[in-house]
Amino acid sequence: MATRRWSFLAPLAIFTFCCAAILIGVLFLLGSPIKAHYLGVLLYFAALTGLIHAWQENGLTTDPKGFVRRFMAALMGKMLLSMVMIMVLLLFAPIAIRVPLALSFAVLYLAFLVFSTLRLFNLAKQPPAP
């Protein structure tokens, strides 16, 4: 059971590094300056996804019926927190990177949402560990 609890860390780290490489590549090709804001957004989504997965996978093993409530609560919480985060981020970001930063934020939000949903869907289909 201990291996299942932290089993999301390796896939999450690999996914985060892939997203970072793609983000840097796209920004480089577009000629947009690569600022620390982008790293902050990437780390925000990685940390938030990690916290959500720890909470949800724990709920999957302890209360499978309550897992759906946890999943929906996490989706709503992530969306609301992300809306506040993008507003604050765009208020304090330099004007030159506001549009690419907002687009990067939206794409990373969707990418991490798909990663999270697919992973949890696959875990929910598996039989519980003894």
Rosetta constraint file for C-alpha pairs under 8 A:
AtomPair CA 1 CA 5 HARMONIC 6.37 0.50
AtomPair CA 1 CA 129 HARMONIC 7.19 0.50
AtomPair CA 2 CA 6 HARMONIC 6.87 0.50
AtomPair CA 3 CA 7 HARMONIC 5.88 0.50
AtomPair CA 4 CA 8 HARMONIC 7.96 0.50
AtomPair CA 5 CA 54 HARMONIC 7.01 0.50
AtomPair CA 5 CA 57 HARMONIC 6.63 0.50
AtomPair CA 5 CA 58 HARMONIC 6.82 0.50
AtomPair CA 6 CA 54 HARMONIC 7.38 0.50
AtomPair CA 7 CA 11 HARMONIC 7.78 0.50
AtomPair CA 8 CA 12 HARMONIC 5.95 0.50
AtomPair CA 8 CA 50 HARMONIC 7.58 0.50
AtomPair CA 8 CA 53 HARMONIC 7.10 0.50
AtomPair CA 8 CA 54 HARMONIC 7.98 0.50
AtomPair CA 9 CA 13 HARMONIC 6.02 0.50
AtomPair CA 9 CA 50 HARMONIC 7.18 0.50
AtomPair CA 10 CA 14 HARMONIC 6.21 0.50
AtomPair CA 11 CA 15 HARMONIC 6.00 0.50
AtomPair CA 12 CA 16 HARMONIC 6.00 0.50
AtomPair CA 12 CA 46 HARMONIC 7.16 0.50
AtomPair CA 12 CA 50 HARMONIC 7.37 0.50
AtomPair CA 13 CA 17 HARMONIC 6.19 0.50
AtomPair CA 13 CA 46 HARMONIC 7.85 0.50
AtomPair CA 14 CA 18 HARMONIC 6.21 0.50
AtomPair CA 15 CA 19 HARMONIC 6.15 0.50
AtomPair CA 16 CA 20 HARMONIC 6.10 0.50
AtomPair CA 16 CA 42 HARMONIC 7.30 0.50
AtomPair CA 16 CA 46 HARMONIC 6.48 0.50
AtomPair CA 17 CA 21 HARMONIC 6.16 0.50
AtomPair CA 18 CA 22 HARMONIC 6.20 0.50
AtomPair CA 19 CA 23 HARMONIC 5.94 0.50
AtomPair CA 19 CA 42 HARMONIC 7.95 0.50
AtomPair CA 19 CA 108 HARMONIC 7.64 0.50
AtomPair CA 20 CA 24 HARMONIC 6.05 0.50
AtomPair CA 20 CA 39 HARMONIC 7.92 0.50
AtomPair CA 20 CA 42 HARMONIC 7.13 0.50
AtomPair CA 21 CA 25 HARMONIC 6.04 0.50
AtomPair CA 22 CA 26 HARMONIC 6.07 0.50
AtomPair CA 23 CA 27 HARMONIC 6.10 0.50
AtomPair CA 23 CA 104 HARMONIC 7.58 0.50
AtomPair CA 24 CA 28 HARMONIC 5.96 0.50
AtomPair CA 24 CA 34 HARMONIC 7.20 0.50
AtomPair CA 25 CA 29 HARMONIC 6.14 0.50
AtomPair CA 26 CA 30 HARMONIC 6.13 0.50
AtomPair CA 27 CA 31 HARMONIC 6.06 0.50
AtomPair CA 27 CA 32 HARMONIC 5.18 0.50
AtomPair CA 27 CA 33 HARMONIC 7.04 0.50
AtomPair CA 27 CA 34 HARMONIC 6.70 0.50
AtomPair CA 28 CA 32 HARMONIC 6.25 0.50
AtomPair CA 28 CA 33 HARMONIC 7.53 0.50
AtomPair CA 28 CA 34 HARMONIC 7.58 0.50
AtomPair CA 32 CA 97 HARMONIC 7.56 0.50
AtomPair CA 32 CA 100 HARMONIC 7.72 0.50
AtomPair CA 33 CA 97 HARMONIC 7.62 0.50
AtomPair CA 34 CA 38 HARMONIC 7.17 0.50
AtomPair CA 35 CA 39 HARMONIC 7.50 0.50
AtomPair CA 36 CA 40 HARMONIC 6.24 0.50
AtomPair CA 37 CA 41 HARMONIC 6.30 0.50
AtomPair CA 37 CA 93 HARMONIC 7.62 0.50
AtomPair CA 37 CA 101 HARMONIC 7.60 0.50
AtomPair CA 38 CA 42 HARMONIC 6.24 0.50
AtomPair CA 38 CA 101 HARMONIC 6.80 0.50
AtomPair CA 38 CA 104 HARMONIC 7.64 0.50
AtomPair CA 39 CA 43 HARMONIC 6.06 0.50
AtomPair CA 40 CA 44 HARMONIC 5.93 0.50
AtomPair CA 41 CA 45 HARMONIC 6.34 0.50
AtomPair CA 41 CA 105 HARMONIC 6.54 0.50
AtomPair CA 42 CA 46 HARMONIC 6.20 0.50
AtomPair CA 42 CA 108 HARMONIC 7.30 0.50
AtomPair CA 43 CA 47 HARMONIC 5.92 0.50
AtomPair CA 44 CA 48 HARMONIC 5.99 0.50
AtomPair CA 45 CA 49 HARMONIC 5.85 0.50
AtomPair CA 45 CA 108 HARMONIC 7.50 0.50
AtomPair CA 45 CA 109 HARMONIC 7.08 0.50
AtomPair CA 45 CA 112 HARMONIC 6.90 0.50
AtomPair CA 46 CA 50 HARMONIC 6.06 0.50
AtomPair CA 46 CA 112 HARMONIC 7.86 0.50
AtomPair CA 47 CA 51 HARMONIC 6.20 0.50
AtomPair CA 48 CA 52 HARMONIC 6.11 0.50
AtomPair CA 48 CA 78 HARMONIC 7.67 0.50
AtomPair CA 49 CA 53 HARMONIC 5.98 0.50
AtomPair CA 49 CA 112 HARMONIC 7.23 0.50
AtomPair CA 49 CA 116 HARMONIC 7.08 0.50
AtomPair CA 50 CA 54 HARMONIC 6.18 0.50
AtomPair CA 51 CA 55 HARMONIC 6.31 0.50
AtomPair CA 52 CA 56 HARMONIC 5.98 0.50
AtomPair CA 52 CA 74 HARMONIC 6.53 0.50
AtomPair CA 53 CA 57 HARMONIC 5.71 0.50
AtomPair CA 53 CA 116 HARMONIC 7.60 0.50
AtomPair CA 54 CA 58 HARMONIC 6.12 0.50
AtomPair CA 55 CA 59 HARMONIC 6.34 0.50
AtomPair CA 56 CA 60 HARMONIC 6.15 0.50
AtomPair CA 56 CA 67 HARMONIC 6.68 0.50
AtomPair CA 56 CA 70 HARMONIC 6.20 0.50
AtomPair CA 56 CA 71 HARMONIC 6.66 0.50
AtomPair CA 57 CA 61 HARMONIC 6.50 0.50
AtomPair CA 57 CA 120 HARMONIC 7.79 0.50
AtomPair CA 58 CA 62 HARMONIC 6.20 0.50
AtomPair CA 59 CA 63 HARMONIC 5.21 0.50
AtomPair CA 59 CA 64 HARMONIC 6.48 0.50
AtomPair CA 59 CA 66 HARMONIC 6.90 0.50
AtomPair CA 59 CA 67 HARMONIC 5.53 0.50
AtomPair CA 59 CA 70 HARMONIC 7.32 0.50
AtomPair CA 60 CA 64 HARMONIC 4.67 0.50
AtomPair CA 60 CA 65 HARMONIC 7.97 0.50
AtomPair CA 60 CA 66 HARMONIC 7.72 0.50
AtomPair CA 60 CA 67 HARMONIC 5.39 0.50
AtomPair CA 60 CA 124 HARMONIC 7.27 0.50
AtomPair CA 61 CA 128 HARMONIC 7.01 0.50
AtomPair CA 63 CA 67 HARMONIC 6.35 0.50
AtomPair CA 64 CA 68 HARMONIC 7.87 0.50
AtomPair CA 66 CA 70 HARMONIC 6.40 0.50
AtomPair CA 67 CA 71 HARMONIC 6.04 0.50
AtomPair CA 68 CA 72 HARMONIC 6.20 0.50
AtomPair CA 69 CA 73 HARMONIC 6.00 0.50
AtomPair CA 70 CA 74 HARMONIC 5.98 0.50
AtomPair CA 71 CA 75 HARMONIC 6.29 0.50
AtomPair CA 72 CA 76 HARMONIC 6.29 0.50
AtomPair CA 73 CA 77 HARMONIC 5.99 0.50
AtomPair CA 74 CA 78 HARMONIC 5.86 0.50
AtomPair CA 75 CA 79 HARMONIC 6.14 0.50
AtomPair CA 76 CA 80 HARMONIC 6.14 0.50
AtomPair CA 77 CA 81 HARMONIC 5.93 0.50
AtomPair CA 78 CA 82 HARMONIC 5.85 0.50
AtomPair CA 79 CA 83 HARMONIC 6.16 0.50
AtomPair CA 80 CA 84 HARMONIC 6.45 0.50
AtomPair CA 81 CA 85 HARMONIC 6.08 0.50
AtomPair CA 82 CA 86 HARMONIC 6.05 0.50
AtomPair CA 83 CA 87 HARMONIC 6.33 0.50
AtomPair CA 84 CA 88 HARMONIC 6.27 0.50
AtomPair CA 85 CA 89 HARMONIC 5.92 0.50
AtomPair CA 86 CA 90 HARMONIC 5.93 0.50
AtomPair CA 86 CA 102 HARMONIC 7.20 0.50
AtomPair CA 86 CA 105 HARMONIC 7.43 0.50
AtomPair CA 87 CA 91 HARMONIC 6.22 0.50
AtomPair CA 88 CA 92 HARMONIC 6.54 0.50
AtomPair CA 89 CA 93 HARMONIC 5.90 0.50
AtomPair CA 90 CA 98 HARMONIC 6.01 0.50
AtomPair CA 90 CA 101 HARMONIC 7.92 0.50
AtomPair CA 90 CA 102 HARMONIC 7.41 0.50
AtomPair CA 93 CA 97 HARMONIC 6.96 0.50
AtomPair CA 93 CA 98 HARMONIC 6.24 0.50
AtomPair CA 94 CA 98 HARMONIC 6.50 0.50
AtomPair CA 97 CA 101 HARMONIC 5.75 0.50
AtomPair CA 98 CA 102 HARMONIC 6.01 0.50
AtomPair CA 99 CA 103 HARMONIC 6.20 0.50
AtomPair CA 100 CA 104 HARMONIC 5.96 0.50
AtomPair CA 101 CA 105 HARMONIC 6.00 0.50
AtomPair CA 102 CA 106 HARMONIC 6.21 0.50
AtomPair CA 103 CA 107 HARMONIC 6.16 0.50
AtomPair CA 104 CA 108 HARMONIC 5.94 0.50
AtomPair CA 105 CA 109 HARMONIC 5.96 0.50
AtomPair CA 106 CA 110 HARMONIC 6.30 0.50
AtomPair CA 107 CA 111 HARMONIC 6.06 0.50
AtomPair CA 108 CA 112 HARMONIC 5.99 0.50
AtomPair CA 109 CA 113 HARMONIC 6.01 0.50
AtomPair CA 110 CA 114 HARMONIC 6.13 0.50
AtomPair CA 111 CA 115 HARMONIC 6.21 0.50
AtomPair CA 112 CA 116 HARMONIC 5.96 0.50
AtomPair CA 113 CA 117 HARMONIC 6.00 0.50
AtomPair CA 114 CA 118 HARMONIC 5.99 0.50
AtomPair CA 115 CA 119 HARMONIC 6.10 0.50
AtomPair CA 116 CA 120 HARMONIC 6.11 0.50
AtomPair CA 117 CA 121 HARMONIC 5.91 0.50
AtomPair CA 118 CA 122 HARMONIC 6.17 0.50
AtomPair CA 119 CA 123 HARMONIC 6.27 0.50
AtomPair CA 120 CA 124 HARMONIC 6.02 0.50
AtomPair CA 121 CA 125 HARMONIC 6.41 0.50
AtomPair CA 122 CA 126 HARMONIC 6.65 0.50
